[in-house]
Amino acid sequence: MNILLIGSGGREHTLAWKINQSNKLTRLFIAPGNAGTASLGENVDIKVDDFEMLGKFAFEHKIDMIVVGPEVPLVKGIHDYFSESRELSQIAVIGPQKRGAMLEGSKKFANEFMLRNNIPTAKFISISKNNIEEGLKYFESTPPPFVLKADGLAAGKGVVILDDAGKAKEELKLMLEGKFGESSKTVVIEEFLKGIEISIFALTDGQSYKILPEAKDYKRIGENDTGLNTGGMGAVSPVPFADKIFLDRIEKRIIKPTIQGLIKENIVYKGFLYFGLINCDGNPYVIEYNVRMGDPEAEVVIPRMECDLLDLFDGVANNSLAEKQLGIDIRSVATVMLVSGGYPGSYDKGKEISNLNEVKDSIVFHAGTKKVDGKIITNGGRVISISSYGKDFRDALSNSYKAAEIINFEKKYYRRDIGFDL
């Protein structure tokens, strides 16, 4: 099979690493890719949402399947673009159609979907400029903390949690005035749920599904979960508190009703589905859906999958996923993200990365990197994700931290407390 993988981050390098192990693979192209994916296939300089150029490339290179990594092309309708084209409709797309991608593209849509399908989540109200008074009164009648979410995609930055009603009112006004652009023209205000978070992933062909290994990621830039939110500073899998009883509750109360709801509402969904959950005294609630693999969770989940990933994708494309086998490695995997100094604020690019070849006992997944004149340089805020196996998450983390010391670039930073709350 000729595969075109869309994206350029650590998730895409991890997917490329796994796809590259498949007996079904003929050629692998990555658009646009990074310095890491270049060693596994051929990088193609096309933007993830340039559907016309992606379609032209896919047609000319006889692509059999497109695997979509990031959310933006899914929310913009890449699946629909291919399926509605006479020339391209035979190409399988791993990733939901535009209507299914609304589960991530609109918090309001996702919350209303959960309400209709009796899926446990926080109580919520949707606020626009037309009913702003309802939002302002909510802060006066409800005890803090207050959770405000931009309705649309905001690159992981559209969630604000505040303890003060006055500040919450000001924040609501700022968001509705366009603090997050079009994304916050509608704001969802949610009940605050107290507990510990966990990431659950399923792969579905729209009828059946496979539950992938669970993970826990760490979003804040500072240790002890302080400071600004990032795209993710590290992750571990499995998660110690996620025992069989809890995981069974997740499947029964959340995963099954979600898949059944998609079927009932005639939403065609083929691909990964992420459930961002919170464990409230042993009961799982959905905080958010994502319509793709998480990052950096991919860097711990995919290494634990004992399967031919292309074979699973083939099952997704041909509605035969139920017949496919998914084994799970019993070992733990932990990943630690090396980021540019200043991230998630302003940071410099173009810093040379050294000692990558000296890492022996870990897998180095590239995120924000590119190759220039034979050198690998930084090209983003999150630069390198270091994943390691271990007998438990502490053992795995120990291996990743050893590698984190070896790899170098100017102003390198990483959190030294991943897994601190487990």
N, C-alpha and C positions, 0 to 999 in steps of 0.2 A: 504493500500500500504506500502511496505517496501522501505524506501528511504535511499540512500547513498549520503550524502552531502560532497563535496570535498572542503577542505580549513581549515584555522585555525585562521582567523582574525575577525575583528569586523563585516565585511560584512557577514561572515558565521554564527556568533552568531545571527545576526539579521534575516538572512534567517531561521535559526533553530527555533528561537522564533516564527516566523510567521507560518512556516510549522507545528510546534507543536500544533497550534490552530486548525488544520484541522480535520474535521470528517473523512476524507479519510485516515488518517495516522494510520498505524499499528505499525511499528517500525521505529525509526530514528537512523541512524549511521552517525558519522562524522569522516572523515579521513583527517588530524589527530585531528582536533578540538582543543579546549583550555579549560581552567577551567570553562568558562561560558557555553559552549556547553555541557559539561559533565552533567549539571543539566537538560538538555532537551532531551538527547538521550544518546547513547553509543559512546564514543570516540574510534577510532581504530587507532593504531599506524602504519599507512602506509603513505608514502610520496605521495604528490599530483601527481607526475609524474611517479610513479611506476605502470605502467599500468598492468603489469603481476599480481602483488599482488592484485591490486584493482579488476581485473577481477576474480581472484580466490575467493576473499572474496565475491564479488557480486554473483557469481554462488552458492557458498556454503550456503549463507544466503538468497537465493531466493529474491534478490533485484529486484524491479519492475521499479525503476527510479533512475537515477544518476543526481544530480543537481551540476553543476560545478561552484564553486565560483571564483577562480583566473584565470588569463590569461594564465599562463605557460602551464598547461595541455591542454588547448584548442589549443594553437599555436602548441604544439607538437603532436596534433592529437588524443586526448582521444576519441572523438566522433567516429572517423574513426576506432579506435582500437576495440571498442565495436560493431559497426555496421557491420564490416567485419568478426567478429568471429562467427562461426556456433553456439557455445554454448551461446554466449552473445548477439546476434543480437536482441533478443526480449526485451532487457532492454532499456527503453527510456532514452535518454540523453538530458538534458536541457543545451544547449550550442552548438555553431555552429561546423560544420565539419572544418577540417584543412584549407580548401581553404577559407571559410568564415572568419576564425580567422585571416587570413592574413590582414584583415582591421586594426587589431591592431598590428599584428606581423611584418608588413612592412609599414613604412610611404610612401615609394615610391609606393607600390601597392595601398594604400589607396588614395593617391593624383591622381594617374592615373585613378583609378576607378571614382573618383569625376569628373575629367576632361571629361571622356567618357560620364558621365551621367548628365552633366550640373548642378552639385551641387556646390553652391558658396563656394569657399575656397580661400586661399592665392595663388598668383602666386608662382611657385617653379621651382627649377632645382635640378636634382639628380647628385651627384658628387662621383666618385670613384677615385682611383689612376690613372686610365686610362685617365680621363679628368679633372685632378686637376687644370690645367691652366684656364679652363672655370670658375671654382669656384673662383680662385684668381682674375681674371679679373672682376667678378661680384662685388666684394667688392670695386673695383676702380670706377665702373660705376654707382653704386647705392647708394643713401644716406642711412645712418644708421637710426634706429638700424637694426642689422642683426640677423636673427633667424637661428640657426643651429640645426638640429635634427638627432640623430643617427637613422638609418633606422629601426633597430630591437628593441626588448625589452631591456630596460635598467633600469628596476625597478623604473621608474619615474624620473631618473636622466639624461636622455640622451638629454635634451633640454638646449641649451645655447643661451642667448640673449646678444649681445655686441653692444656698441656704437662706437667702434673704428675699422677702417678697418685693421690696422696692427695687432691688437689683434685677429680679426676675421680670418685673414690668418693663424696666428699661431695656433689658435684653430682648424681650419679645418685640418691642417697637423697632429696635435695631435690625433684628432678623427680618421682620416684615418689610422694612425699608430697603432690604437687599444686602445685608451683611454678608450673606453667602450667595449673592447673585439670585438668579431665578430659583435656585434650590430652596430658598427660604421665603418665597412669596406665600407659601402655606407653612405653618409651624404646627407640629403635633406636640401637645403637652401631655406628658405621661405621669402616672403614679410612680413614685420611686419604689423600686423593689430591692430589698436588702438581702444579700446572700453572696455566694461565690460563683463566678462565671465559668462556663465551660463551652467549648466549641464541638458541635456534632455535625458530621457530614454524611450525606447519602448521595449515591449515584443512581439515577432513575432513567428508565426508558419511557416513562409516562404511565406505566401500569405497575410493573414490579420495581423493586429497589434493592440495593445493597447498602448496608450501613458500614461505613468506613471506621477506622480507629478514631477514638475521641482525642481531643487535645485541649490544652489550656494555653492561651497566649497572654502576653504582657504588653499593654499598649502605651503606658506612660513612659516618658523619657527618663525620669529619675527613679532611683532605688526606693523601695517601699511604696511603689506606685504613686510617686509624686511628680509634679510638673505637667507639662503639656502632653496631650495625646499625640501618638505617632501612628505610623502604619503597622507597628509591631516591633518589639525589641527582642523577642525570643518566645519559645514555646516548648512544651513538653507533651509527650504521649507515651503510655497511657496516663490517665489522671487518677491519683490514688483514691479520691473519694467517690469516684464513679463505679460503684459496685454493680453486680448483676441486677439487683432490685431496682436501683436508680435508672440504669440503662433500659430495663424493661419498661419502666414508667414512661421514659422518653419516647420509646417506640410506640407504645399504646396510646399515649395522650397527645403526642405531637407529630411524630413522623407519619404514622398511618393516616390520621385525620387530614394532614396536609396533602398527601398524595391523593387521597379520596376526594378532597375538596377540589384539587386541580382537575381531576377527571369529571366531577360533577359540574364544574363550571366551564367545561370544554376548553381548558387551557392546555395547549400542547407543550409538554415539558420534557426535554431530553438533555440530561447533563447533570452537573453537580448541583446540589442544594445544601446550603450551609444554614444551620440553626444556631444562632447565638443565644445561649440559654443562661439562666441563672437558677442556682439551686437554693430555694427558700425552704429551709427545714425539711429537706428530702423531697420536695415537690418541684418539678421543673417548670419554668415559665419561659416563654420566648421573649427575648429582648429585640431581636431583629432577624430577618432573613437576609442572606446573600445568595446570589444566583450563580456562584462560581466557587472554586476552592479558595480558602483563606490564604493569607500570606502574612506571617511566617508559618501558619499551621501546616501548609502543604509540605514544608521542609521537614516535618516530623511525621505526618500522616502517611505520605506516599512511600517513604523508606520502610514503613512497617507493612505495606501491602505486598503480600506474596502472591503475585498473579502476573499475567501478561496484560498490561494496561490496555494495549491496543485491542486485545481480544474482548475485554470488558466494553470498550468503546464500540466495537463492532456489534456487541449485544445491544447496546443503547440504540444504535442506528437502525438495527433490524428487529427491534422489539423482542429480542431473545435473551435479555439480561438474566432472566430467572434461571436459564440453563447454564450460566457461566459460574466458574468457581472463584471465590475470593478467600485466600488464606491470610492470616494475620500473624506476623512475627511477634513472639511473646516478649522479646527484648524491649526495653525502653529506648526512645530516641528523644534527644533534646537538641534544640538549636539556639544559638546565640547570634544576635545581629550586630555587626560592626557598622557604625554610622559615621557620617561626616560631622566634624566639630561644628556646633551651631544648630544642627538639625534638632527639632523640626522648624526652627526659624531659618534665617538666611545662612548659607554655607557656601564654601568654595568647591568648585569641581576641578578636575584635571590633576589631582594629586597622584603620583605614581604609587602603585601597590606592590610591595615586595614580599618575598619569602613564601609565595603561594605554593610553590613546588616542595617546600620543606614540610608541609602538613602530611602526616602519614596515617594517623588513626581516626581521621574525621573526613566527612564529605564536605567540600567547599562549594556552596551554591552562590553564584554571582547574582546580584540584584542591580545596583546602579554602577555598572562598569562598562568600559569600552576599550578597544585595542587601538592604539595610535602609534605608528612607527615602531611596531614590535613590543611596545610597552603597554601594560594594562593599567589604566588610570580610573580614578573615581569619576562617576557621571551621574550621581544622585545623592539623596540624603541617606537612604539605606544602601549600603555598599556591598557587603558580603554577609551571607548567612552560613554559619558553621554548624553542621549537624553531626551528631555522634550517637552510636549505639552504646548501651550499658545494661548491667543487670537490673538497675533501677534508675530513676531519673537523676539522682545525685551522682551516680557513677557516670552516666551519659554526659551530664553537665561538666563534670571534672575533665573529661576528654575534650569537650568543646572549648573550655576555658584555656586549656593548654595550647590549643591551636590559635585561640584569640590573642595569646601573647606572642606567638610566632609571626603572624601576619602583620604587616606594618604599612601605614600611610600617615601622612601628616595630619595631626588633630584627630586621630582615631578615637572613638569613644564606644563603650559598650556597657551594659548593665551587668553588674557582678552578683546580682541577687535573684536571677530567674529561678522560679520555683520556691521563693521565700515563704509563701503562704500555704505550702502543701505539707 
